[in-house]
Amino acid sequence: MDIGYKRFSPLSKKYARQLEEISLPDDALYVDNCTRKEDVHPALTRLLNEVNEGDTIYVQSFDRIATNLEELLLILEAFLNKKASIRFLTENITFTPDPNDSHSLMQMEALRNLYACEKKLRKERVDTYSASRRSGKPVGRPSTITEEQKAEVRRLLQENIAANISQISRETGVPKTTCFRIRAILKENMEKEGCALPDEKL
């Protein structure tokens, strides 16, 4: 049986037109209308539960069914374990459960190798970051905010802890997020010293 799977965001019409190259009845379509960041995709879950041996699932492209390589491999393996095939129209790639399909086997192996390489690079970046922190070396992007600017923010907030952060940010050129962090530290110190805090007016 031929089955179609679509996923698109309710906030975007970019991917609304999917699987136009093939003709499938409405009862053979599984559609998730949700953002890519959402973890729950009910139509895909239902499809994984209902797919049968010999079925072929049509998907427009990799990014319409998975958000990363790890998720893509897990979904592919789930379908193949059910003895179903899955075809991606944009990439023009078909994965089948046939152990004699050398082309499909090579494509799966290529994805696994790519994912292994991605994991290795990610681990190396984490290890380098951790080593830099342990050695006291600066990590991340260099700060463009000077100590003088931060000192000015502290001075203004020490004069009035409930001062308008947006106004302080404009006056000093320090991002609001940094101003909020500085105020949080000052408030914590004041609370430790037992100082009364005025009502905030942001």
C-alpha positions as CSV (number, residue, x, y, z in Angstrom):
1,M,0.0,0.0,0.0
2,D,1.2,3.5,-0.8
3,I,1.1,6.0,2.1
4,G,2.0,9.6,2.3
5,Y,3.4,11.6,5.2
6,K,3.4,15.4,5.4
7,R,4.6,17.7,8.1
8,F,4.3,21.5,8.0
9,S,4.1,24.4,10.4
10,P,0.9,26.2,11.0
11,L,3.0,29.4,10.9
12,S,4.4,28.8,7.4
13,K,2.9,27.9,4.0
14,K,6.3,27.1,2.6
15,Y,5.8,23.3,2.9
16,A,2.1,23.1,2.5
17,R,2.4,21.8,-1.1
18,Q,3.9,18.4,-0.6
19,L,3.7,15.1,-2.4
20,E,2.1,16.8,-5.5
21,E,4.2,14.5,-7.7
22,I,2.1,11.5,-6.7
23,S,-1.6,10.9,-6.3
24,L,-2.7,9.4,-3.0
25,P,-6.2,9.2,-1.5
26,D,-6.9,11.3,1.6
27,D,-7.3,8.2,3.8
28,A,-3.7,7.2,2.8
29,L,-2.2,10.5,4.1
30,Y,-0.8,11.2,7.5
31,V,-0.4,14.9,8.3
32,D,1.3,16.6,11.2
33,N,0.5,20.3,11.4
34,C,3.1,21.4,14.0
35,T,6.4,23.3,14.4
36,R,9.7,21.5,13.9
37,K,10.6,22.1,17.5
38,E,7.7,20.2,18.9
39,D,8.6,16.7,20.2
40,V,5.2,15.2,19.7
41,H,4.1,14.3,16.1
42,P,0.9,12.3,16.5
43,A,0.4,11.5,12.8
44,L,4.0,10.1,12.5
45,T,3.5,8.0,15.7
46,R,0.2,6.7,14.4
47,L,1.9,5.8,11.0
48,L,4.7,4.0,12.7
49,N,2.1,1.9,14.6
50,E,-0.1,1.2,11.6
51,V,2.4,0.6,8.8
52,N,2.4,-2.9,7.5
53,E,5.0,-5.1,5.7
54,G,5.2,-4.2,2.0
55,D,3.9,-0.7,2.5
56,T,5.8,2.3,0.8
57,I,5.8,5.6,2.6
58,Y,6.3,8.7,0.5
59,V,7.8,11.8,2.1
60,Q,8.7,15.1,0.3
61,S,12.2,15.4,1.9
62,F,14.3,14.4,4.8
63,D,13.5,17.6,6.8
64,R,9.8,16.9,6.5
65,I,10.1,13.9,8.8
66,A,13.2,14.5,10.9
67,T,15.0,17.5,12.4
68,N,18.4,15.9,12.6
69,L,20.4,12.9,11.4
70,E,19.9,11.0,14.6
71,E,16.1,11.3,14.4
72,L,16.2,10.5,10.7
73,L,18.1,7.2,11.3
74,L,15.8,6.2,14.1
75,I,12.7,6.7,11.9
76,L,14.2,4.9,9.0
77,E,15.2,1.9,11.1
78,A,11.7,1.8,12.6
79,F,10.1,1.6,9.2
80,L,12.6,-0.9,7.8
81,N,12.1,-3.1,10.9
82,K,8.4,-3.2,10.0
83,K,9.5,-4.4,6.5
84,A,8.2,-1.1,4.9
85,S,10.0,1.1,2.3
86,I,10.3,4.8,2.5
87,R,10.8,7.1,-0.5
88,F,12.0,10.8,-0.4
89,L,10.9,12.7,-3.5
90,T,13.2,15.7,-3.3
91,E,16.3,13.7,-2.6
92,N,15.1,10.9,-5.0
93,I,16.2,8.2,-2.5
94,T,14.4,5.1,-1.5
95,F,15.2,2.9,1.5
96,T,13.9,-0.6,1.4
97,P,14.0,-3.6,3.9
98,D,15.3,-5.9,1.1
99,P,18.7,-7.3,2.4
100,N,19.7,-7.7,-1.3
101,D,19.1,-4.1,-2.2
102,S,22.7,-3.0,-2.2
103,H,21.8,0.6,-3.2
104,S,19.6,1.0,-0.1
105,L,22.1,-0.6,2.1
106,M,24.9,1.7,0.9
107,Q,22.7,4.8,1.5
108,M,21.9,3.7,5.1
109,E,25.6,3.0,5.7
110,A,26.4,6.5,4.4
111,L,23.9,8.1,6.7
112,R,25.3,6.1,9.7
113,N,28.9,7.1,8.9
114,L,27.8,10.7,8.5
115,Y,26.1,10.6,11.9
116,A,29.1,9.0,13.5
117,C,31.4,11.7,12.1
118,E,29.0,14.4,13.3
119,K,29.0,12.9,16.8
120,K,32.7,12.7,16.9
121,L,33.1,16.4,15.8
122,R,30.5,17.4,18.4
123,K,32.4,15.5,21.2
124,E,35.7,17.1,20.1
125,R,34.1,20.6,20.4
126,V,32.8,19.8,23.8
127,D,36.1,18.4,25.0
128,T,38.0,21.4,23.6
129,Y,35.5,23.7,25.4
130,S,35.8,21.9,28.7
131,A,39.6,21.9,28.5
132,S,39.6,25.6,27.8
133,R,37.4,26.3,30.8
134,R,39.6,24.1,33.0
135,S,42.8,25.9,31.9
136,G,41.2,29.3,32.4
137,K,41.3,30.3,28.8
138,P,38.5,32.5,27.5
139,V,35.8,30.6,25.6
140,G,33.1,31.8,23.2
141,R,32.9,35.0,21.4
142,P,35.1,37.9,22.8
143,S,33.0,40.4,24.7
144,T,32.5,43.7,22.9
145,I,31.4,45.3,26.2
146,T,34.1,47.1,28.2
147,E,34.6,46.9,31.9
148,E,34.0,50.7,32.0
149,Q,30.5,50.1,30.5
150,K,29.7,47.4,33.0
151,A,30.9,49.6,35.9
152,E,28.6,52.4,34.7
153,V,25.7,50.0,34.7
154,R,26.5,48.9,38.2
155,R,26.8,52.5,39.3
156,L,23.4,53.4,37.9
157,L,21.8,50.4,39.4
158,Q,23.4,51.0,42.8
159,E,21.9,54.4,42.7
160,N,18.5,52.9,41.9
161,I,18.1,49.2,41.8
162,A,14.7,49.5,40.2
163,A,15.8,51.8,37.4
164,N,14.4,51.2,33.9
165,I,16.7,48.6,32.3
166,S,15.8,49.7,28.8
167,Q,16.9,53.2,29.5
168,I,20.1,52.1,31.2
169,S,20.9,49.9,28.1
170,R,20.4,52.9,25.8
171,E,22.5,55.2,27.9
172,T,25.5,52.7,28.4
173,G,25.3,50.7,25.1
174,V,25.2,47.5,27.2
175,P,22.7,44.9,26.1
176,K,19.6,44.5,28.3
177,T,20.4,40.9,29.0
178,T,23.7,41.9,30.5
179,C,22.1,44.7,32.5
180,F,19.6,42.3,33.9
181,R,22.4,39.9,34.9
182,I,24.3,42.7,36.7
183,R,21.1,43.8,38.5
184,A,20.5,40.2,39.6
185,I,23.9,40.0,41.1
186,L,23.5,43.3,42.9
187,K,20.1,42.3,44.2
188,E,21.5,39.0,45.5
189,N,24.3,40.9,47.3
190,M,21.8,43.3,48.8
191,E,19.6,40.5,50.0
192,K,22.6,38.8,51.6
193,E,23.5,42.1,53.4
194,G,19.9,42.5,54.5
195,C,19.1,45.6,52.5
196,A,15.5,46.3,51.6
197,L,14.7,46.2,47.9
198,P,12.4,48.8,46.3
199,D,9.6,47.8,44.0
200,E,10.9,47.2,40.5
201,K,9.6,49.4,37.6
202,L,10.8,47.9,34.3
